[in-house]
Amino acid sequence: MIGSDWFLGSNALSTDDYKIWHENLKKAGLDFFFTEPKETIAAYSRSGFENIKLTDNTGWIFEESNRHLEIVHSTSREALISALGDDGYKNIIERTEHRAAALASGALLHMNFQAQKPV
């Protein structure tokens, strides 16, 4: 099994940027449950997976979030406002800014994972 996902950093639940980002997801109709990496590794192990590896790519996702903000503020601005309206556009900006801040503070992590299920 391979994939990637969001994870809680050790200080996530006490960090305003993380809390605001997560609340904004809920307002957009997206409700997720995030865990810390060690909890995910334990859950995979309990499910019978072996050779579980998580690779932190938070730095890359942070850079992508900042690139996304640049695009949203410039070349895609008018198209997004036309498609989503002013409020929808502002919501994208707010979600992306708080996600980037949560990534920068370590409250939010993004990792690739891989694990094997014995045959």
C-alpha positions in Angstrom: 0.0 0.0 0.0 1.3 3.5 -0.8 -0.3 6.9 -0.4 0.0 10.3 1.2 -2.0 12.1 3.8 -2.2 15.0 6.3 -1.2 14.4 9.9 -1.3 16.3 13.2 1.9 17.8 14.4 2.5 17.6 18.1 1.1 21.1 18.8 -1.8 21.0 16.3 -4.7 21.2 18.6 -3.4 24.2 20.4 -2.4 26.1 17.3 -4.8 28.8 16.0 -3.8 28.4 12.3 -4.5 24.7 12.4 -7.8 25.1 14.2 -9.0 27.9 11.7 -7.9 25.8 8.7 -9.7 22.7 10.0 -12.9 24.8 10.8 -12.7 26.2 7.2 -12.6 22.7 5.8 -15.8 21.9 7.8 -17.5 25.0 6.6 -16.7 23.8 3.0 -18.4 20.5 3.8 -15.2 18.6 4.4 -14.8 16.9 7.7 -11.7 15.0 8.3 -10.1 13.2 11.3 -6.4 13.6 11.5 -3.9 11.7 13.7 -0.3 12.0 14.7 2.1 9.9 12.7 2.8 7.5 15.5 -0.9 6.7 15.9 -1.2 5.9 12.2 1.8 3.6 12.3 0.3 1.8 15.3 -3.1 1.4 13.5 -1.4 0.0 10.4 0.5 -2.4 12.6 -2.6 -3.6 14.4 -4.2 -4.1 11.0 -1.4 -6.6 10.0 0.7 -4.3 7.9 4.5 -4.6 8.1 7.5 -2.5 6.9 5.5 0.7 7.6 7.3 3.8 6.5 6.3 7.4 6.7 8.3 10.0 4.8 7.8 13.7 5.7 7.2 15.9 2.7 5.8 18.8 4.7 8.4 21.2 3.3 7.4 20.4 -0.3 3.7 20.8 0.5 4.4 24.1 2.2 6.2 25.4 -0.9 3.3 24.2 -3.0 0.8 26.0 -0.8 2.8 29.2 -1.2 2.9 28.7 -5.0 -0.9 28.0 -5.0 -1.4 31.3 -3.1 0.7 33.2 -5.7 -1.4 31.7 -8.5 -4.7 32.4 -6.7 -3.7 36.0 -6.1 -2.6 36.6 -9.7 -3.3 34.6 -12.8 -6.3 32.7 -11.5 -7.9 35.5 -9.5 -10.4 36.7 -12.0 -11.4 33.2 -13.1 -11.9 32.0 -9.5 -14.0 35.1 -8.6 -16.1 34.5 -11.7 -16.6 30.8 -10.9 -16.9 31.1 -7.1 -17.9 34.6 -6.4 -16.1 37.0 -4.0 -16.9 34.9 -0.9 -15.7 31.6 -2.5 -12.5 33.3 -3.6 -11.9 34.7 -0.1 -12.5 31.3 1.4 -9.8 29.7 -0.8 -7.4 32.4 0.2 -8.1 32.0 3.9 -7.9 28.2 3.8 -4.6 28.3 1.9 -3.1 30.9 4.2 -4.0 29.1 7.3 -2.9 25.7 5.9 0.5 27.2 5.0 0.9 28.8 8.4 0.0 25.5 10.1 2.5 23.7 7.9 5.2 26.3 8.7 4.6 25.9 12.5 4.7 22.1 12.5 1.1 21.9 13.6 0.1 20.2 10.3 2.2 17.6 8.6 2.0 16.0 5.2 3.6 12.6 4.7 3.9 9.8 2.1 3.4 6.3 3.5 4.0 2.8 2.5 3.3 -0.5 4.1 3.1 -4.2 3.1 0.5 -6.7 4.0 2.0 -10.2 4.4 0.6 -12.7 1.9 
